[in-house]
């Protein structure tokens, strides 16, 4: 609402309505904190740190147990509150700043009976504390609603989640809400894939009004452009493939600030076959090399992912030329299995003076990528921030093949660039160009 309309609306409310307004979460809660409509069994709230997940869970429980008046019955009478430990349920879900006690108006506030690990509302509804670290303790109890917090970090997540499903057997429509920062664990992936699961998602920024000044800028400076930042700040489930050559944690550990000068810069290109909507991307990745000592000691920095989607040959050639000029590159290396000499012809129309070399793939993508992955293990490759789409593809590449969607064009371009920069010099007579 514009400020003048908001002021006029508030002026029209009675004193009692104004006093009630802070407790009416469906009026002012954020969109990702509101339960979706429809017939669902589990609602998963994915969010970055501080995005308001706990408040969403607490308010959903309120909406289930409270009736129109303090002593009226609500939809749910027996609720499970499940965290990784009993203490975490108490400290976060019950007594926390966004927990049930803080979110409930005084005339409806439940009593916390710590010796029995349960909350009792004035209308007789009861919430029982359950620990995911002790799933066997959930044998016996039965519930018509459940709030599950931080499922993705539970050590015994499968056992606890499965046991909870047997407990949700009361009432006409037992439901659960799961509030969690996403992590790439099987129990969460399986839950999200189920037909009766609905999801809302939001980054940390969505709740900026309730966060300390400077927090967002500080964490964005530290984690922006990283896969960890996507998970912990953007609330995005970052896929990884079992046995992948690269992992998110490993790539984050290799991130830093590159040197001001490089001895050589290579642009790797994996051209798309067509430019139709939905076709493969043209992978364009820029790598800078520091040539200190023998070639076996050289190191490389991945400087930019300039890949383009749905581009015509002239468009992706222009993007390659721009990257070449922007970084003062010494060589473009492009896969020529499909397109052959046409690739060079198109590229030279955009940049006649570019230094170009065609390479031919004689082995599969995984076989080409494995030696490059070994360079990372030896600490010979570093990354700048802001390479998330490229790193997503890297973390889906394994010896068994590519486990992501589409084609790993960005990863292929990276592999060609690093082969030319670090693996082939001295092996096949690739010239070493040192800047003066």
Beta strands, then each sheet from edge to edge (+ up, - down):
strand 1: 42-47
strand 2: 78-83
strand 3: 111-113
strand 4: 118-120
strand 5: 126-131
strand 6: 145-149
strand 7: 175-180
strand 8: 197-202
strand 9: 264-270
strand 10: 283-290
strand 11: 299-305
strand 12: 331-335
strand 13: 356-359
strand 14: 381-383
strand 15: 397-398
strand 16: 401-402
sheet 1: 3+ 4- 5+ 2+ 6+ 7+ 1+ 8+
sheet 2: 13+ 12+ 9+ 10- 11+ 14+
sheet 3: 15+ 16-
end
